[in-house]
Amino acid sequence: MDLVMLLVLTLTCLILLSIWRQSPGRGKLPPGPIPLPIIGNIFQLNVKNITQSLTSFSKVYGPVFTLYFGMKPTVILHGYEAVKEALIDHGEEFAERGSFPVAEKINKDLGIVFSHGNRWKEIRRFTLTTLRNLGMGKRNIEDCVQEEARCLVEELRKTNGSPCDPTFILGCAPCNVICSIIFQNRFDYKDQDFLDLMEKLNENMKILSSPWTQESHNPHSEFTLENLSITVTDLFGAGTETTSTTLRYALLLLLKYPEVTAKVQEEIDRVVGKHRSPCMQDRSRMPYTDAMIHEVQRFIDLLPTNLPHAVTCDIKFRNYLIPKGTTIITSLSSVLHDSKEFPNPEIFDPGHFLDGNGKFKKSDYFMPFSAGKRMCAGEGLARMELFLFLTTILQNFKLKSVLHPKDIDTTPVFNGFASLPPFYELCFIPL
C-alpha cells in the first residue's frame, strides 16, 4: 500500500510539474534543468560554489538559461556577450531590481540600491546630482582621499611593524571618505561616534535639509526622511564594505606575489618619489600599478553573481520571451574570468591589463562595478580610493607576511553574496 501511494504521489507531482512548465504565463523562457515541484532547482546547485554551478549549467544549456528558486523562474546570463547584450544594449529593459528578500525586508523598497521603477530613477538622479554638488569627481574629493590616505598611513605606523589584522583600519578609511562627502567632516578612528557608525551602518541617519522638508508637503514625493536616510545608509554600506574588502584582498595578493609588489614600488619611487603624496594625475604614468589594481578587482571577483536585475516589460531576448518582472542573474564571474580575454584567468597576473609595450590596456570585460543603468554609482570614487590608498601604503611601507608566500592562501571565503579574503595578518614595516 505504501508503494502504491508513493507511485501515485510521484505521478501526481510529475503531472503538476508538466502543467506548471507549460503554463502560458511563463512565456517562452530559456531552457534549463527540470525543476522539482515547490523547491525548484535548489538541490542541483552547489551553494558553496554557485559560480561553478552556473558555469556547469551554461555548458549544457548555453549562455542564457533558466533556473527555479522555489516556484519562480530566474534567467541566468553567462558570458560577456549575453551580459553586455542585456545590461548595455537593452539597458532600459533590464534596469529593474530583481528579488532580494532580505534587503527588501530591511530597506522597504527605499534607497538607491534596492528600490524599483520611478522611485529608483528619481532617487538615483537626485543622489548623483547631490554628490556632484558636494564635490564628487572634483579636485576637493581627491584632496579628501589624499588626506585620508595620510591618516591611514599614520594609523598603520602605530602598529610598530608588529603583525596585525588590517580589517578594521582598512574599513575606517573608505568610511571616513563617505563621511567627508556627506557630513563634510572626517573622524578620528577612535571617535566613539565613528565607531558606532562603523558598527551600525544599517541604522537610519538623521538627515535634515531644506530641499527635502519642502518636499515633505508633497504627498507623492519620494524624498521622505525615511527614503533619504536609507539612501545615505546605502551609500555608506556600498561605499565602505566593497572598497575595504578590495583593499584587504589587494594586500593579501601583494603578500602572495612579492615580485608584483616590487614592480609597483619601483614605479611609485620613479614617478612619485618620497617627498609628496600620490595623486590621480600620476596614474597615467604608472601603467603597472594601474594594471595591478585592475587585476586585483578582476581576480577577486567580489560580487560573482552581481545584484539581481529584473526586466521592466515583456521582452524578446535571443528568441526567448521573458515576462515582465522576471528576475535576471548576470554572472560577472563568467565575464571577469573569460579565458579568451584573460589567458589563464585563475592566475593573478597584472599582465592581463598590459600590452606588449608595457602600456595599460583597457578591456570591455572589466565589469567589477557591473554595467548599464544599474552599475555602481560610486565607481569613480572607488577607483580613486583604491589607487590613492594602495599607492600611499606602498610608498611608505614594506609589506611583510607572517607566512612564506607559497603558504599564503588566497582562496575566497564566499558568504553567499560576496567573495571575501580569508583571515590573515601582516606587518607594515616603515620605509
C-alpha positions as CSV (number, residue, x, y, z in Angstrom):
1,M,0.0,0.0,0.0
2,D,2.8,2.4,0.9
3,L,4.5,1.7,-2.5
4,V,1.2,2.4,-4.3
5,M,0.8,5.7,-2.5
6,L,4.3,6.7,-3.4
7,L,3.8,5.9,-7.1
8,V,0.5,7.9,-7.1
9,L,2.2,10.9,-5.4
10,T,5.1,10.7,-7.8
11,L,2.8,10.6,-10.8
12,T,0.7,13.5,-9.5
13,C,3.8,15.6,-9.0
14,L,5.0,14.9,-12.5
15,I,1.6,15.9,-14.0
16,L,1.5,19.1,-11.9
17,L,5.1,19.8,-12.9
18,S,4.2,19.3,-16.6
19,I,1.2,21.6,-16.3
20,W,3.3,24.2,-14.5
21,R,6.1,24.2,-17.0
22,Q,3.6,24.6,-19.9
23,S,1.7,27.5,-18.3
24,P,1.2,30.2,-20.9
25,G,2.1,32.9,-18.3
26,R,5.7,31.8,-18.3
27,G,6.4,33.0,-21.8
28,K,9.0,31.1,-23.9
29,L,11.7,31.1,-21.2
30,P,15.2,29.8,-22.0
31,P,16.0,26.1,-21.4
32,G,17.3,24.8,-18.1
33,P,17.3,21.8,-15.8
34,I,13.9,20.4,-14.9
35,P,12.9,21.8,-11.5
36,L,11.4,19.8,-8.7
37,P,7.9,20.9,-7.6
38,I,7.8,23.6,-4.9
39,I,11.6,23.7,-4.4
40,G,12.8,24.2,-8.0
41,N,16.5,23.6,-8.8
42,I,17.9,24.5,-5.4
43,F,19.3,20.9,-4.8
44,Q,21.0,21.0,-8.2
45,L,23.2,23.9,-7.1
46,N,26.4,23.8,-5.1
47,V,25.6,26.5,-2.6
48,K,29.3,26.7,-1.6
49,N,30.3,27.4,-5.2
50,I,27.4,29.0,-7.1
51,T,29.7,30.3,-9.8
52,Q,30.9,26.8,-10.7
53,S,27.3,25.5,-10.8
54,L,26.3,28.3,-13.2
55,T,29.3,27.5,-15.4
56,S,28.4,23.8,-15.5
57,F,24.8,24.6,-16.4
58,S,26.0,27.0,-19.2
59,K,28.0,24.2,-20.8
60,V,24.7,22.2,-21.1
61,Y,22.1,24.9,-21.8
62,G,24.2,27.7,-23.3
63,P,24.8,31.3,-22.2
64,V,21.1,32.0,-21.4
65,F,19.2,29.5,-19.3
66,T,16.5,29.3,-16.6
67,L,16.7,28.1,-13.0
68,Y,13.9,27.9,-10.5
69,F,14.5,29.1,-6.9
70,G,11.3,27.8,-5.5
71,M,8.4,28.3,-7.9
72,K,9.8,31.4,-9.5
73,P,11.9,31.3,-12.7
74,T,15.2,33.2,-12.8
75,V,17.0,33.7,-16.1
76,I,20.8,33.4,-15.9
77,L,23.1,35.3,-18.2
78,H,26.5,33.7,-18.5
79,G,29.4,35.2,-20.5
80,Y,30.4,38.6,-21.8
81,E,28.2,38.6,-24.9
82,A,24.9,37.8,-23.1
83,V,25.7,40.1,-20.1
84,K,26.6,43.0,-22.4
85,E,23.6,42.5,-24.7
86,A,21.2,42.7,-21.7
87,L,22.8,45.3,-19.4
88,I,24.1,47.7,-22.1
89,D,22.3,47.0,-25.4
90,H,19.0,46.5,-23.7
91,G,19.8,48.5,-20.6
92,E,16.4,50.1,-20.1
93,E,14.5,46.8,-20.3
94,F,16.9,45.1,-17.8
95,A,17.1,48.0,-15.4
96,E,14.7,46.8,-12.8
97,R,16.0,45.4,-9.5
98,G,15.3,41.7,-9.0
99,S,14.0,40.0,-6.0
100,F,16.3,40.2,-2.9
101,P,14.1,39.2,0.1
102,V,16.5,40.1,2.9
103,A,17.2,43.5,1.5
104,E,13.5,44.1,0.8
105,K,12.6,43.5,4.4
106,I,15.3,45.9,5.7
107,N,15.1,48.6,3.1
108,K,11.3,48.5,2.5
109,D,11.8,49.2,-1.3
110,L,13.6,52.5,-0.4
111,G,17.0,53.9,-1.0
112,I,19.1,53.7,-4.2
113,V,20.3,50.1,-4.3
114,F,17.1,48.0,-3.9
115,S,14.3,50.4,-4.9
116,H,12.3,50.0,-8.1
117,G,10.8,51.8,-11.0
118,N,10.3,55.6,-11.0
119,R,11.3,55.7,-7.3
120,W,14.7,54.4,-8.1
121,K,15.1,56.7,-11.1
122,E,14.2,59.8,-9.0
123,I,16.4,58.8,-6.1
124,R,19.4,57.9,-8.3
125,R,19.2,61.1,-10.2
126,F,18.9,63.2,-7.0
127,T,21.8,61.2,-5.4
128,L,24.2,61.7,-8.3
129,T,23.3,65.4,-8.6
130,T,23.8,65.9,-4.9
131,L,27.1,64.0,-4.8
132,R,28.4,66.2,-7.7
133,N,27.3,69.3,-5.8
134,L,29.2,68.0,-2.8
135,G,32.3,67.6,-4.9
136,M,32.2,64.1,-6.3
137,G,34.5,64.0,-9.3
138,K,36.2,67.3,-8.4
139,R,39.6,68.1,-7.0
140,N,38.4,68.6,-3.4
141,I,37.2,65.0,-3.3
142,E,40.7,63.9,-4.3
143,D,42.0,66.1,-1.5
144,C,39.8,64.3,1.0
145,V,41.0,60.9,-0.2
146,Q,44.6,62.0,-0.1
147,E,44.1,63.3,3.5
148,E,42.5,60.1,4.5
149,A,45.4,58.1,2.9
150,R,47.9,60.1,5.0
151,C,45.8,59.4,8.2
152,L,45.7,55.7,7.2
153,V,49.5,55.7,7.0
154,E,49.8,57.3,10.4
155,E,47.4,54.7,11.9
156,L,49.4,51.9,10.3
157,R,52.6,53.3,11.8
158,K,51.1,52.8,15.2
159,T,51.3,49.0,14.7
160,N,55.1,49.4,15.0
161,G,55.8,46.8,12.5
162,S,54.0,44.1,14.5
163,P,51.7,41.5,12.9
164,C,48.2,42.9,12.7
165,D,44.8,42.1,11.1
166,P,44.2,45.1,8.7
167,T,40.4,44.6,8.5
168,F,39.3,47.4,10.9
169,I,41.8,50.1,9.7
170,L,41.1,49.4,6.1
171,G,37.4,49.7,6.8
172,C,37.8,53.1,8.5
173,A,39.5,54.8,5.6
174,P,36.8,54.5,2.9
175,C,34.0,55.0,5.5
176,N,35.7,58.3,6.5
177,V,35.8,59.4,2.9
178,I,32.0,58.9,2.7
179,C,31.7,60.9,6.0
180,S,33.8,63.7,4.4
181,I,31.4,63.8,1.4
182,I,28.1,63.5,3.3
183,F,29.0,65.2,6.6
184,Q,31.8,67.4,5.3
185,N,33.9,66.1,8.2
186,R,36.2,63.1,8.9
187,F,36.5,61.4,12.2
188,D,39.4,60.1,14.3
189,Y,39.5,56.3,14.1
190,K,38.9,56.0,17.8
191,D,36.0,58.5,17.9
192,Q,33.1,56.8,19.6
193,D,30.5,58.2,17.2
194,F,32.6,57.0,14.3
195,L,32.9,53.6,15.9
196,D,29.1,53.4,16.4
197,L,28.7,54.3,12.7
198,M,31.1,51.6,11.6
199,E,29.2,49.1,13.8
200,K,25.7,50.1,12.8
201,L,25.7,51.2,9.2
202,N,22.2,49.9,8.8
203,E,20.8,52.4,11.3
204,N,18.9,55.3,9.8
205,M,20.8,58.6,9.5
206,K,19.0,61.7,10.8
207,I,19.4,63.9,7.7
208,L,17.7,67.3,7.7
209,S,18.0,69.6,4.7
210,S,15.6,72.3,3.5
211,P,15.0,70.9,-0.1
212,W,13.7,67.7,1.5
213,T,11.4,69.3,4.1
214,Q,9.9,71.5,1.2
215,E,9.2,68.2,-0.4
216,S,7.5,66.9,2.9
217,H,4.3,68.7,1.8
218,N,4.2,66.7,-1.4
219,P,2.2,63.5,-0.7
220,H,3.7,61.9,-3.8
221,S,7.3,62.8,-3.1
222,E,10.0,60.2,-3.0
223,F,12.1,62.5,-0.8
224,T,10.8,61.4,2.6
225,L,13.2,61.3,5.5
226,E,12.9,57.6,5.7
227,N,13.8,57.2,2.0
228,L,16.7,59.6,2.2
229,S,18.1,58.1,5.4
230,I,18.1,54.6,3.7
231,T,19.7,56.2,0.6
232,V,22.5,57.5,2.8
233,T,22.8,54.1,4.5
234,D,23.1,52.6,1.1
235,L,26.0,55.0,0.3
236,F,27.8,54.0,3.5
237,G,27.2,50.3,3.0
238,A,28.2,50.2,-0.7
239,G,31.0,52.8,-0.3
240,T,32.7,51.2,2.7
241,E,32.4,47.4,2.6
242,T,33.2,46.9,-1.1
243,T,36.2,49.2,-1.1
244,S,37.6,48.0,2.2
245,T,37.3,44.3,1.2
246,T,39.1,45.0,-2.1
247,L,41.9,46.8,-0.2
248,R,42.2,43.9,2.2
249,Y,42.3,41.4,-0.7
250,A,44.8,43.5,-2.6
251,L,47.3,43.5,0.3
252,L,46.9,39.7,0.6
253,L,47.7,39.3,-3.1
254,L,50.7,41.6,-2.8
255,L,52.0,39.5,0.1
256,K,51.5,36.3,-2.1
257,Y,53.3,37.8,-5.1
258,P,56.2,39.9,-3.8
259,E,57.6,40.3,-7.3
260,V,54.4,42.2,-8.2
261,T,54.8,44.4,-5.1
262,A,58.5,45.1,-6.0
263,K,57.5,46.3,-9.5
264,V,54.7,48.5,-8.1
265,Q,57.0,50.1,-5.5
266,E,59.7,50.7,-8.2
267,E,57.1,52.5,-10.3
268,I,56.0,54.6,-7.3
269,D,59.6,55.5,-6.4
270,R,60.2,56.6,-10.0
271,V,57.0,58.5,-10.7
272,V,56.0,59.9,-7.2
273,G,59.2,59.7,-5.1
274,K,59.2,60.0,-1.4
275,H,58.5,63.7,-0.8
276,R,54.9,64.1,-1.9
277,S,51.7,62.2,-1.8
278,P,50.5,60.2,-4.9
279,C,47.8,62.0,-6.9
280,M,45.4,60.9,-9.6
281,Q,47.5,62.6,-12.3
282,D,50.2,60.0,-11.5
283,R,48.0,57.1,-12.6
284,S,48.5,57.7,-16.4
285,R,52.3,57.4,-15.8
286,M,52.0,54.3,-13.7
287,P,50.7,51.6,-16.1
288,Y,51.9,48.6,-14.0
289,T,50.3,49.9,-10.8
290,D,47.1,50.6,-12.7
291,A,47.1,47.1,-14.2
292,M,47.8,45.6,-10.7
293,I,44.7,47.3,-9.3
294,H,42.5,46.2,-12.2
295,E,43.9,42.7,-11.9
296,V,43.0,42.6,-8.2
297,Q,39.4,43.5,-8.9
298,R,39.2,41.1,-11.8
299,F,40.8,38.2,-9.9
300,I,38.9,38.5,-6.6
301,D,35.6,38.7,-8.4
302,L,34.0,40.5,-5.4
303,L,30.3,40.1,-6.4
304,P,30.3,36.9,-8.6
305,T,26.6,36.9,-9.5
306,N,26.1,40.7,-9.2
307,L,22.9,42.1,-7.6
308,P,19.8,40.7,-9.2
309,H,18.1,42.5,-12.0
310,A,14.6,42.1,-13.4
311,V,13.0,43.0,-16.8
312,T,10.8,46.1,-16.8
313,C,8.5,44.6,-19.6
314,D,7.9,41.5,-21.6
315,I,10.9,41.3,-23.8
316,K,12.1,39.1,-26.6
317,F,15.7,38.2,-25.9
318,R,17.6,35.8,-28.2
319,N,14.3,34.2,-29.4
320,Y,13.0,33.7,-25.9
321,L,10.1,35.6,-24.4
322,I,11.0,36.8,-20.8
323,P,7.9,38.0,-18.9
324,K,7.9,41.4,-17.2
325,G,9.2,41.1,-13.6
326,T,11.3,38.0,-14.2
327,T,14.5,38.0,-12.1
328,I,17.7,38.1,-14.0
329,I,21.1,37.0,-12.6
330,T,24.2,38.2,-14.5
331,S,27.3,36.1,-13.9
332,L,30.1,38.7,-13.5
333,S,32.5,35.8,-12.8
334,S,32.0,34.5,-16.3
335,V,33.0,37.9,-17.7
336,L,35.9,38.6,-15.4
337,H,37.3,35.1,-15.8
338,D,36.8,34.7,-19.6
339,S,39.8,32.7,-20.9
340,K,39.6,34.3,-24.3
341,E,40.0,37.8,-22.9
342,F,42.2,36.9,-20.0
343,P,44.6,33.9,-20.7
344,N,44.9,31.7,-17.6
345,P,42.1,33.7,-15.8
346,E,42.6,31.8,-12.5
347,I,46.2,33.2,-12.2
348,F,46.8,36.6,-10.7
349,D,48.7,38.5,-13.4
350,P,48.8,42.3,-13.9
351,G,49.9,41.4,-17.5
352,H,46.2,40.8,-18.2
353,F,45.9,44.6,-18.5
354,L,49.2,45.4,-20.2
355,D,50.0,45.4,-23.9
356,G,53.2,44.2,-25.5
357,N,54.9,47.5,-24.8
358,G,54.0,47.6,-21.1
359,K,51.3,50.2,-21.5
360,F,48.0,49.9,-19.8
361,K,45.4,48.0,-21.8
362,K,41.7,48.6,-21.3
363,S,39.2,45.8,-21.5
364,D,35.4,45.8,-22.1
365,Y,35.3,42.7,-20.0
366,F,36.3,44.6,-16.9
367,M,32.9,44.7,-15.1
368,P,33.5,44.6,-11.3
369,F,31.1,47.5,-10.9
370,S,28.5,45.8,-13.2
371,A,27.4,47.7,-16.3
372,G,24.4,49.6,-17.7
373,K,21.7,51.5,-15.9
374,R,22.3,49.9,-12.5
375,M,26.0,50.0,-12.4
376,C,27.7,51.2,-9.2
377,A,27.1,54.9,-8.8
378,G,30.3,55.3,-6.8
379,E,32.6,53.7,-9.3
380,G,34.7,56.8,-9.8
381,L,35.2,57.3,-6.1
382,A,36.1,53.7,-5.5
383,R,38.7,53.7,-8.3
384,M,40.2,56.8,-6.8
385,E,40.3,55.4,-3.3
386,L,41.9,52.1,-4.5
387,F,44.7,53.9,-6.4
388,L,45.5,56.5,-3.7
389,F,45.2,54.2,-0.7
390,L,47.3,51.4,-2.2
391,T,50.0,53.7,-3.6
392,T,50.3,55.7,-0.4
393,I,50.6,52.5,1.7
394,L,53.3,51.1,-0.7
395,Q,55.1,54.4,-0.8
396,N,55.5,54.3,3.0
397,F,55.7,50.6,4.0
398,K,57.3,47.3,3.1
399,L,54.7,44.6,3.4
400,K,55.9,41.6,5.4
401,S,54.0,38.4,5.7
402,V,53.9,36.2,8.7
403,L,53.9,33.2,6.3
404,H,56.1,32.3,3.4
405,P,54.5,33.5,0.1
406,K,53.9,29.9,-1.1
407,D,52.0,29.1,2.1
408,I,49.6,32.1,1.8
409,D,46.1,31.0,0.9
410,T,44.2,33.4,-1.3
411,T,41.1,31.2,-1.7
412,P,38.0,33.4,-1.2
413,V,35.5,32.9,1.6
414,F,32.2,33.1,-0.1
415,N,29.4,34.3,2.2
416,G,26.5,33.8,-0.3
417,F,26.8,37.3,-1.7
418,A,30.4,38.4,-1.9
419,S,33.9,36.8,-2.2
420,L,35.8,37.8,1.0
421,P,39.5,37.2,1.6
422,P,40.5,34.7,4.2
423,F,41.8,36.0,7.6
424,Y,45.4,36.9,7.6
425,E,47.9,39.1,9.4
426,L,50.8,41.2,8.1
427,C,53.5,43.6,9.2
428,F,53.8,47.2,7.9
429,I,57.5,47.9,8.0
430,P,58.2,51.7,7.6
431,L,60.4,52.5,4.6
